[in-house]
Amino acid sequence: MYKYDNYDQQMVDTRVAEFRDQAQRRLEGKLSEDQFKPLRLMNGLYLQLHAYMLRVAIPYGTLNGTQMHALADIADKYDRGYGHFTTRQNIQYNWIKLEEAGDLLADLAAVEMHAIQTSGNCIRNISSDHFAGAARDELVDPRPYAELMRQWSSFHPEFMYLPRKFKIAVIAAETDRAAMRLHDIGVQIVKNDAGDIGASFFVGGGMGRTPMIAPMIREFVPLDQLITYAEACLRVYNRYGRRDNKYKARIKILVHELGADEYTRQVEEEFAHMLDQGVEPPLAEIERLRPYFADPAFEDGPKTIDRSDPDFALWVDRNTHAHKHDSYVSAVISLKPVGGIPGDASAEQMHLMADLAKEYSFDELRVMHTQNVVLPHVKIADLHALWTRLEAAGLGAPNLDTIEDIIACPGLDYCSLANARSIPLAQKISERFAESGKTEELGQLKLKISGCINACGHHHAGHIGILGVDKKGVENYQLSLGGSEAEDVSLGKITGRGFDEAGVIDAVETVTDVYLGKREDGERFLDTYRRIGMAPFKEALYD
């Protein structure tokens, strides 16, 4: 993984010192909240319902054991003993005291971490495939390109005050494990007919109150022009994006209103202009970065897994992923125990994950946008020992991509923007299906919950999505069906009128019962929905 150089460390340390001064002036009353707000947001500090919340960047979801240990120590020292892993491959702390925030940021800087650009109208944390560098199906490791984009976008003077926040994802496989086309810019590393490696660009995706799927605007950009083309995309947005209405300020609105063809024309015009100006190609920088992401020293060993223990076999089937070296797998640590809070991990669990990474995965972990954690390089020979330790710590739930593997935002329990609670709903749904014994029968079924229209829980992309809304001061939940964040990307459609909490849990079970009654051999829930449409589900829900 990438290691800070002197410039990186100085940049982060300088920001810590700057924020210490800003926070102290706020505490002394020398800055009003209105004056302090843009300063704290530049450092990932939000004022939530009960306390300050700090969002820590984990670039493209990659971190090492030392960093995970530090995150655990921060949870104990500055929070209430836990952290919340998010759908942006970050971690949040919900109970931060302003007078301690500077010390917290200094602790992060000591392990090459920060909270810069995790909020505000700037380019946010670059996300990527959580199996990057390990997946058998990837063309190349996308992380050097994600790191290149991280360095380009950090403190970029043109893009620190964009019309709205901006999110970029980089992948390098046909299978999309990063919701790439639901980002402002999605980059897919590809190979053209001549055998050259380059990038396809998708621009104008996003969720929120106006969900859109990003169209492809260019099929192939040479690698030495990757950053130049991204900058051209941002320049057109920065020039014409709405600043008078935050609900219409995202790039997806600009692409929609201009039309993809006209937006592309303007990007190509800006791109040609930048090339004429002699913009330095970043190929040399990519080559400088690539050794940081070299493969670890893989060893040959057993290539088959002993499945004699049925509980272990179930976990293997659900929570491991094929590795490019046939003596290894990538192992997913579920942060979704039955009745648990999706994405939460205690300090003790974080310390254990850090230890397991050092012992079993070349000191490397990945945060998934599904709010789980991956050990990317685990020997098949070590897999049972790893599972045994996870089980003992409550981290061995075999539920990846099942209805119990629920994505949920913090909702009204923490967030000042939320209209409804997400966490209790997720807990009760997971308990309902664990008790019913239907999880195995249902197979792959992705359920996502958002507590407001901002869609931090990605409900638009859920096979089943739930949106919490405020209905005359009462929490109400809309149900949607048919979404997908994968390469078969689609947006869910609302079934009809909403439900109260108990009603939406029953509604989810009704929907799954319709699926079980209508599916054909080998069909996932999403396949059945796409074949039979909404009508049978609505009839069961409302008639």
C-alpha positions as CSV (number, residue, x, y, z in Angstrom):
1,M,0.0,0.0,0.0
2,Y,1.0,3.6,-0.5
3,K,3.4,5.1,2.1
4,Y,3.6,8.8,2.8
5,D,6.6,10.8,1.6
6,N,7.8,14.0,3.3
7,Y,5.4,16.1,1.3
8,D,2.4,14.0,2.3
9,Q,3.4,14.0,6.0
10,Q,4.1,17.7,6.0
11,M,0.7,18.4,4.3
12,V,-1.2,16.5,6.9
13,D,0.8,17.8,9.9
14,T,0.3,21.4,8.7
15,R,-3.4,20.8,8.5
16,V,-3.6,19.4,12.0
17,A,-1.8,22.5,13.4
18,E,-4.0,24.8,11.4
19,F,-7.2,23.1,12.7
20,R,-6.0,23.2,16.3
21,D,-5.8,26.9,16.1
22,Q,-9.3,27.1,14.5
23,A,-10.9,24.9,17.1
24,Q,-9.3,26.8,19.9
25,R,-10.6,30.1,18.6
26,R,-14.1,28.5,18.3
27,L,-13.9,27.3,21.9
28,E,-12.8,30.7,23.1
29,G,-15.7,32.4,21.3
30,K,-13.4,34.2,18.8
31,L,-15.2,32.4,15.9
32,S,-18.9,32.0,15.6
33,E,-20.4,28.7,14.5
34,D,-21.2,30.2,11.1
35,Q,-17.5,31.2,10.8
36,F,-16.3,27.8,12.1
37,K,-18.6,25.6,10.1
38,P,-16.7,25.7,6.7
39,L,-13.4,25.2,8.6
40,R,-14.5,22.1,10.4
41,L,-16.1,20.6,7.4
42,M,-12.8,20.9,5.5
43,N,-11.5,18.6,8.2
44,G,-14.4,16.1,8.2
45,L,-16.0,17.3,11.4
46,Y,-19.8,17.5,11.4
47,L,-22.2,18.7,14.1
48,Q,-24.8,15.9,14.5
49,L,-27.8,15.5,16.8
50,H,-25.9,14.8,20.0
51,A,-22.2,15.6,19.4
52,Y,-19.6,16.2,16.7
53,M,-19.0,13.4,14.2
54,L,-15.6,12.9,12.6
55,R,-15.3,11.1,9.3
56,V,-11.8,9.6,8.6
57,A,-10.6,9.0,5.1
58,I,-9.5,5.5,4.1
59,P,-8.4,6.0,0.5
60,Y,-9.9,3.3,-1.8
61,G,-10.6,1.3,1.4
62,T,-7.0,0.1,2.0
63,L,-5.3,0.2,5.4
64,N,-2.8,-1.8,7.4
65,G,-2.8,-3.3,10.8
66,T,-1.1,-0.4,12.5
67,Q,-3.7,2.0,11.1
68,M,-6.6,-0.3,12.2
69,H,-5.0,-0.5,15.7
70,A,-4.9,3.3,15.7
71,L,-8.6,3.5,14.7
72,A,-9.4,1.2,17.6
73,D,-7.4,3.4,20.0
74,I,-9.2,6.5,18.8
75,A,-12.5,4.7,19.4
76,D,-11.5,4.1,23.0
77,K,-9.8,7.4,23.7
78,Y,-12.1,9.9,21.9
79,D,-15.4,8.1,21.3
80,R,-17.5,5.5,23.2
81,G,-15.4,2.4,22.2
82,Y,-16.6,1.8,18.7
83,G,-16.5,3.2,15.1
84,H,-18.9,3.0,12.2
85,F,-17.6,1.9,8.8
86,T,-19.5,3.7,6.0
87,T,-20.6,3.2,2.4
88,R,-17.8,5.4,1.3
89,Q,-15.1,3.0,2.6
90,N,-14.4,5.4,5.5
91,I,-14.9,5.3,9.2
92,Q,-17.0,7.7,11.4
93,Y,-16.9,8.5,15.1
94,N,-20.1,9.8,16.5
95,W,-19.2,11.2,19.9
96,I,-16.3,13.6,19.4
97,K,-15.5,16.5,21.7
98,L,-14.3,19.6,19.9
99,E,-11.6,20.3,22.5
100,E,-10.1,16.9,21.7
101,A,-10.5,17.0,17.9
102,G,-7.0,18.4,17.3
103,D,-5.4,15.6,19.3
104,L,-7.4,13.0,17.4
105,L,-6.3,14.4,14.1
106,A,-2.7,14.3,15.3
107,D,-3.1,10.7,16.3
108,L,-4.3,10.0,12.8
109,A,-1.4,11.9,11.2
110,A,1.0,9.7,13.2
111,V,-0.2,6.7,11.2
112,E,-0.5,8.4,7.8
113,M,-4.2,9.1,8.0
114,H,-6.4,12.2,8.0
115,A,-10.0,13.5,7.6
116,I,-9.2,16.0,4.9
117,Q,-11.8,16.3,2.1
118,T,-14.2,13.8,3.7
119,S,-16.8,16.6,3.7
120,G,-17.5,19.9,1.9
121,N,-17.9,20.7,-1.8
122,C,-14.7,19.1,-3.0
123,I,-13.5,15.8,-4.4
124,R,-14.1,13.2,-1.6
125,N,-12.4,10.0,-0.7
126,I,-11.6,8.0,-3.9
127,S,-13.3,4.6,-3.7
128,S,-12.4,1.4,-5.5
129,D,-13.0,-2.4,-5.6
130,H,-12.5,-3.9,-2.2
131,F,-10.8,-6.9,-3.8
132,A,-8.4,-4.8,-5.8
133,G,-5.0,-6.4,-6.2
134,A,-6.4,-9.8,-5.2
135,A,-9.4,-10.5,-7.4
136,R,-9.0,-13.2,-10.0
137,D,-11.1,-11.4,-12.5
138,E,-9.4,-7.9,-12.6
139,L,-7.5,-6.6,-15.6
140,V,-4.9,-4.8,-13.4
141,D,-4.8,-3.5,-9.9
142,P,-6.8,-0.3,-10.0
143,R,-5.3,1.1,-6.8
144,P,-2.3,2.9,-8.4
145,Y,-4.8,4.8,-10.5
146,A,-7.0,5.6,-7.5
147,E,-3.9,6.8,-5.6
148,L,-2.9,9.0,-8.6
149,M,-6.4,10.5,-8.5
150,R,-6.2,11.0,-4.7
151,Q,-2.9,12.9,-5.0
152,W,-4.2,14.9,-7.9
153,S,-7.4,15.8,-6.1
154,S,-5.9,16.6,-2.7
155,F,-6.0,20.4,-2.2
156,H,-6.5,20.9,-5.9
157,P,-6.9,24.7,-6.1
158,E,-9.6,24.7,-8.8
159,F,-11.7,22.1,-7.1
160,M,-11.8,22.9,-3.4
161,Y,-15.1,24.9,-3.8
162,L,-17.1,23.0,-6.3
163,P,-20.9,23.5,-6.7
164,R,-21.4,20.3,-4.7
165,K,-19.6,17.4,-3.2
166,F,-17.9,15.1,-5.8
167,K,-17.3,11.3,-5.7
168,I,-15.0,9.2,-7.9
169,A,-14.7,5.4,-8.1
170,V,-12.0,3.4,-10.0
171,I,-12.4,-0.3,-10.9
172,A,-10.6,-2.7,-13.2
173,A,-12.9,-5.6,-13.6
174,E,-16.1,-6.3,-15.6
175,T,-17.7,-7.1,-12.3
176,D,-18.5,-3.8,-10.6
177,R,-18.0,-4.1,-6.8
178,A,-17.8,-0.4,-6.2
179,A,-21.1,1.0,-7.5
180,M,-19.0,2.7,-10.1
181,R,-21.8,4.1,-12.3
182,L,-23.6,5.6,-9.3
183,H,-20.7,8.0,-8.8
184,D,-20.1,11.5,-10.2
185,I,-17.2,10.0,-12.2
186,G,-16.8,6.3,-12.6
187,V,-13.5,5.1,-14.1
188,Q,-13.1,1.6,-15.4
189,I,-9.6,0.5,-16.4
190,V,-10.0,-1.4,-19.8
191,K,-8.0,-2.9,-22.6
192,N,-8.8,-1.8,-26.2
193,D,-8.7,-3.8,-29.4
194,A,-5.0,-2.9,-29.9
195,G,-4.2,-4.4,-26.5
196,D,-3.5,-1.0,-24.8
197,I,-4.6,-0.3,-21.2
198,G,-6.7,2.8,-20.7
199,A,-9.9,4.0,-19.1
200,S,-13.6,4.2,-19.8
201,F,-15.2,7.3,-18.3
202,F,-18.7,7.3,-16.9
203,V,-20.0,10.7,-15.7
204,G,-23.1,12.0,-14.0
205,G,-24.2,9.2,-11.7
206,G,-25.4,9.5,-8.1
207,M,-28.1,8.7,-5.7
208,G,-29.8,11.2,-3.3
209,R,-33.1,12.8,-4.1
210,T,-32.5,12.6,-7.9
211,P,-30.8,9.2,-8.6
212,M,-29.2,8.7,-11.9
213,I,-27.0,6.2,-13.6
214,A,-23.8,7.7,-15.2
215,P,-23.6,7.4,-19.0
216,M,-20.4,6.5,-20.7
217,I,-18.9,9.6,-22.2
218,R,-15.7,8.2,-23.5
219,E,-14.9,4.6,-24.2
220,F,-11.1,4.8,-24.0
221,V,-8.7,7.4,-22.5
222,P,-5.0,6.6,-22.7
223,L,-3.3,6.2,-19.4
224,D,-1.0,9.1,-19.9
225,Q,-4.1,11.3,-20.3
226,L,-6.2,9.9,-17.4
227,I,-5.8,12.8,-15.1
228,T,-6.1,15.4,-17.9
229,Y,-9.4,13.9,-19.0
230,A,-10.7,13.8,-15.4
231,E,-9.7,17.4,-15.0
232,A,-11.6,18.4,-18.2
233,C,-14.7,16.7,-16.7
234,L,-14.3,18.7,-13.5
235,R,-13.6,22.0,-15.3
236,V,-16.9,21.8,-17.3
237,Y,-18.8,21.0,-14.1
238,N,-17.1,23.7,-12.1
239,R,-17.9,26.2,-14.9
240,Y,-21.6,25.4,-15.4
241,G,-22.7,23.5,-12.3
242,R,-25.6,25.2,-10.3
243,R,-24.5,27.2,-7.3
244,D,-27.9,28.8,-6.7
245,N,-29.7,25.6,-5.7
246,K,-28.0,22.8,-3.8
247,Y,-30.6,20.3,-4.9
248,K,-29.6,20.9,-8.5
249,A,-25.9,21.4,-8.0
250,R,-24.6,17.8,-8.6
251,I,-22.9,17.0,-11.9
252,K,-25.6,14.5,-12.6
253,I,-28.1,17.4,-13.0
254,L,-25.7,19.2,-15.3
255,V,-25.2,16.1,-17.5
256,H,-28.9,15.5,-17.6
257,E,-29.9,19.1,-18.4
258,L,-27.2,19.6,-21.0
259,G,-27.6,16.1,-22.3
260,A,-24.8,13.6,-22.3
261,D,-23.8,14.4,-25.9
262,E,-23.4,18.2,-25.2
263,Y,-21.6,17.6,-22.0
264,T,-19.2,15.2,-23.7
265,R,-18.6,17.8,-26.5
266,Q,-17.6,20.4,-24.0
267,V,-15.4,18.0,-22.1
268,E,-13.7,17.0,-25.3
269,E,-13.2,20.6,-26.2
270,E,-11.6,21.3,-22.8
271,F,-9.6,18.2,-23.0
272,A,-8.1,19.2,-26.4
273,H,-7.3,22.6,-25.1
274,M,-5.5,21.2,-22.1
275,L,-3.4,18.9,-24.3
276,D,-2.6,21.8,-26.5
277,Q,-1.3,23.6,-23.4
278,G,1.2,20.8,-22.9
279,V,-0.2,19.3,-19.8
280,E,2.4,16.9,-18.4
281,P,1.3,13.3,-18.8
282,P,1.3,11.3,-15.5
283,L,2.8,8.0,-16.8
284,A,6.0,8.6,-14.8
285,E,4.0,9.2,-11.7
286,I,1.9,6.0,-12.2
287,E,5.2,4.1,-12.5
288,R,6.4,5.7,-9.3
289,L,3.3,4.6,-7.5
290,R,3.0,1.1,-8.9
291,P,5.7,-0.5,-6.7
292,Y,3.7,0.5,-3.6
293,F,1.0,-1.9,-4.7
294,A,3.2,-4.8,-5.7
295,D,2.0,-8.3,-4.8
296,P,3.1,-9.6,-1.5
297,A,5.3,-12.8,-1.3
298,F,2.6,-15.4,-2.1
299,E,3.5,-19.0,-1.3
300,D,2.2,-22.2,-2.9
301,G,0.1,-24.3,-0.6
302,P,-3.2,-26.3,-0.5
303,K,-5.6,-25.3,-3.2
304,T,-8.7,-27.1,-1.8
305,I,-10.7,-26.3,1.3
306,D,-11.8,-29.0,3.8
307,R,-15.6,-28.6,4.1
308,S,-16.2,-31.3,6.7
309,D,-17.3,-28.7,9.2
310,P,-20.7,-27.5,7.9
311,D,-20.7,-24.2,9.7
312,F,-17.2,-23.4,8.3
313,A,-18.3,-24.6,4.9
314,L,-21.3,-22.2,4.9
315,W,-19.0,-19.3,5.8
316,V,-16.5,-20.2,3.1
317,D,-19.3,-20.3,0.5
318,R,-20.7,-17.0,1.5
319,N,-17.8,-14.9,2.8
320,T,-14.8,-15.8,0.6
321,H,-13.9,-14.6,-2.8
322,A,-11.7,-16.2,-5.5
323,H,-8.1,-15.0,-5.4
324,K,-5.7,-14.5,-8.3
325,H,-3.3,-17.0,-6.6
326,D,-5.0,-20.4,-6.2
327,S,-3.6,-21.1,-2.8
328,Y,-5.3,-18.0,-1.3
329,V,-8.8,-16.4,-1.0
330,S,-10.1,-13.1,0.1
331,A,-12.0,-13.4,3.3
332,V,-14.9,-11.0,4.3
333,I,-15.3,-10.2,7.9
334,S,-19.0,-9.4,8.4
335,L,-19.9,-6.4,10.6
336,K,-23.5,-7.5,10.4
337,P,-24.2,-10.0,13.2
338,V,-27.9,-10.8,13.7
339,G,-29.4,-7.9,15.6
340,G,-26.2,-5.8,15.3
341,I,-25.7,-2.3,14.0
342,P,-24.6,-2.6,10.3
343,G,-21.0,-1.3,9.9
344,D,-20.2,-0.9,13.6
345,A,-17.1,-2.4,15.1
346,S,-15.9,-2.1,18.7
347,A,-12.4,-1.1,19.6
348,E,-11.7,-4.7,20.7
349,Q,-12.9,-6.0,17.3
350,M,-10.8,-3.5,15.4
351,H,-7.8,-4.6,17.4
352,L,-8.5,-8.2,16.6
353,M,-9.0,-7.4,12.9
354,A,-5.6,-5.6,12.9
355,D,-3.9,-8.6,14.5
356,L,-5.6,-11.0,12.1
357,A,-4.4,-8.9,9.1
358,K,-0.8,-9.1,10.4
359,E,-1.0,-12.8,11.0
360,Y,-3.0,-14.0,8.0
361,S,-3.1,-11.3,5.3
362,F,0.3,-9.6,4.8
363,D,-0.8,-6.8,7.2
364,E,-3.5,-5.6,4.9
365,L,-7.2,-4.9,5.3
366,R,-9.9,-3.4,3.0
367,V,-13.1,-1.6,3.9
368,M,-16.0,-2.5,1.7
369,H,-18.7,0.0,0.6
370,T,-21.1,-2.6,2.0
371,Q,-19.8,-1.8,5.5
372,N,-17.8,-5.0,6.0
373,V,-14.0,-5.5,6.1
374,V,-11.9,-7.7,3.9
375,L,-8.7,-9.6,4.6
376,P,-7.6,-9.7,0.9
377,H,-4.8,-12.4,1.0
378,V,-5.5,-15.4,3.2
379,K,-3.9,-18.7,2.7
380,I,-6.4,-21.5,2.2
381,A,-4.3,-23.4,4.7
382,D,-5.0,-20.7,7.3
383,L,-8.7,-20.3,6.6
384,H,-10.2,-22.5,9.3
385,A,-8.0,-21.0,12.0
386,L,-9.0,-17.5,10.9
387,W,-12.7,-18.4,10.9
388,T,-12.4,-19.9,14.4
389,R,-11.0,-16.7,15.8
390,L,-13.6,-14.6,14.0
391,E,-16.4,-16.8,15.3
392,A,-15.2,-16.4,18.9
393,A,-15.2,-12.6,18.5
394,G,-18.7,-12.4,17.0
395,L,-17.3,-11.5,13.5
396,G,-18.0,-14.8,11.8
397,A,-21.5,-14.3,10.5
398,P,-21.9,-16.1,7.2
399,N,-24.1,-13.6,5.5
400,L,-22.4,-11.8,2.7
401,D,-24.9,-10.6,0.0
402,T,-27.8,-12.1,1.9
403,I,-30.8,-10.4,3.3
404,E,-29.0,-10.2,6.7
405,D,-26.1,-8.3,5.1
406,I,-28.0,-5.0,5.3
407,I,-26.5,-1.7,4.4
408,A,-27.9,1.1,6.7
409,C,-27.0,4.7,7.3
410,P,-26.8,6.0,11.0
411,G,-30.3,7.5,10.5
412,L,-32.2,9.5,13.1
413,D,-30.3,8.0,16.0
414,Y,-27.3,10.2,15.0
415,C,-27.8,12.2,11.9
416,S,-29.3,15.7,11.9
417,L,-30.5,15.3,8.3
418,A,-32.4,12.1,8.9
419,N,-36.2,11.8,8.9
420,A,-36.4,8.2,10.3
421,R,-34.4,5.6,12.1
422,S,-32.4,3.1,10.1
423,I,-30.5,1.1,12.7
424,P,-33.4,-0.4,14.7
425,L,-35.1,-1.3,11.4
426,A,-32.0,-3.1,10.1
427,Q,-31.6,-5.0,13.4
428,K,-35.2,-6.2,13.5
429,I,-35.2,-7.3,9.8
430,S,-32.0,-9.3,10.3
431,E,-33.6,-10.9,13.4
432,R,-36.8,-11.7,11.6
433,F,-35.1,-13.5,8.8
434,A,-32.5,-15.3,11.0
435,E,-35.4,-16.6,13.1
436,S,-37.5,-17.6,10.1
437,G,-34.6,-19.6,8.6
438,K,-35.3,-18.2,5.1
439,T,-31.9,-16.6,4.5
440,E,-30.3,-19.6,2.9
441,E,-33.4,-20.2,0.7
442,L,-33.5,-16.6,-0.5
443,G,-29.9,-16.6,-1.7
444,Q,-28.4,-13.3,-3.0
445,L,-30.7,-10.5,-1.9
446,K,-29.3,-7.1,-1.2
447,L,-31.3,-4.9,1.2
448,K,-30.4,-1.3,1.8
449,I,-31.9,1.3,4.1
450,S,-31.6,5.1,4.1
451,G,-33.0,7.4,6.9
452,C,-33.5,10.3,4.5
453,I,-33.5,11.2,0.8
454,N,-29.8,11.8,0.8
455,A,-29.5,8.0,0.3
456,C,-26.3,7.4,2.4
457,G,-27.7,3.8,2.8
458,H,-27.9,3.4,-1.1
459,H,-31.5,2.4,-1.0
460,H,-32.0,3.2,-4.7
461,A,-29.5,0.4,-5.5
462,G,-31.0,-2.2,-3.2
463,H,-32.7,-5.3,-4.7
464,I,-35.0,-4.2,-1.9
465,G,-34.6,-0.6,-0.8
466,I,-36.2,1.2,2.2
467,L,-36.3,5.0,2.5
468,G,-37.3,6.6,5.8
469,V,-39.5,9.7,5.4
470,D,-41.3,12.1,7.7
471,K,-45.1,11.9,7.3
472,K,-46.7,14.6,9.4
473,G,-44.2,14.1,12.2
474,V,-44.3,10.3,12.1
475,E,-41.6,8.0,10.8
476,N,-42.7,6.3,7.6
477,Y,-40.9,4.0,5.2
478,Q,-41.2,3.7,1.5
479,L,-40.3,0.3,-0.1
480,S,-38.6,0.0,-3.5
481,L,-37.7,-3.0,-5.6
482,G,-35.3,-3.8,-8.4
483,G,-32.2,-1.7,-7.8
484,S,-28.6,-2.8,-8.4
485,E,-25.2,-1.2,-7.9
486,A,-23.4,-3.8,-9.9
487,E,-22.5,-4.1,-13.5
488,D,-26.2,-4.7,-14.2
489,V,-26.9,-1.3,-12.6
490,S,-30.5,-0.2,-12.1
491,L,-32.5,2.1,-9.9
492,G,-35.3,0.7,-7.7
493,K,-38.9,1.6,-8.2
494,I,-41.3,2.6,-5.3
495,T,-43.9,-0.1,-4.7
496,G,-46.6,2.4,-3.5
497,R,-47.7,4.0,-0.2
498,G,-45.4,3.7,2.8
499,F,-45.5,1.7,6.0
500,D,-44.8,2.2,9.7
501,E,-41.8,0.3,11.2
502,A,-43.7,-2.9,11.9
503,G,-45.5,-2.7,8.6
504,V,-42.3,-2.3,6.5
505,I,-40.8,-5.4,8.2
506,D,-43.8,-7.4,7.3
507,A,-43.8,-5.9,3.8
508,V,-40.2,-7.1,3.3
509,E,-41.2,-10.6,4.2
510,T,-44.2,-10.4,1.9
511,V,-42.0,-9.4,-1.0
512,T,-39.6,-12.3,-0.3
513,D,-42.5,-14.7,-0.1
514,V,-43.7,-13.6,-3.6
515,Y,-40.2,-14.1,-4.9
516,L,-40.0,-17.6,-3.5
517,G,-43.3,-18.5,-5.0
518,K,-42.5,-17.0,-8.5
519,R,-38.8,-17.7,-9.0
520,E,-37.5,-20.1,-11.6
521,D,-34.5,-22.3,-11.3
522,G,-31.3,-20.4,-10.6
523,E,-33.0,-17.0,-10.4
524,R,-31.8,-14.4,-7.9
525,F,-34.5,-12.1,-6.4
526,L,-33.4,-9.4,-8.9
527,D,-33.8,-11.8,-11.8
528,T,-37.3,-12.8,-10.8
529,Y,-38.3,-9.1,-10.3
530,R,-37.0,-8.2,-13.7
531,R,-38.9,-11.1,-15.3
532,I,-42.3,-10.7,-13.6
533,G,-42.3,-6.9,-12.9
534,M,-43.8,-5.0,-10.0
535,A,-47.4,-6.0,-10.3
536,P,-47.3,-9.3,-8.4
537,F,-45.5,-7.7,-5.5
538,K,-47.8,-4.7,-5.3
539,E,-50.8,-7.0,-5.4
540,A,-49.5,-9.0,-2.4
541,L,-48.5,-5.8,-0.5
542,Y,-51.7,-3.7,-1.0
543,D,-54.6,-5.8,-2.1
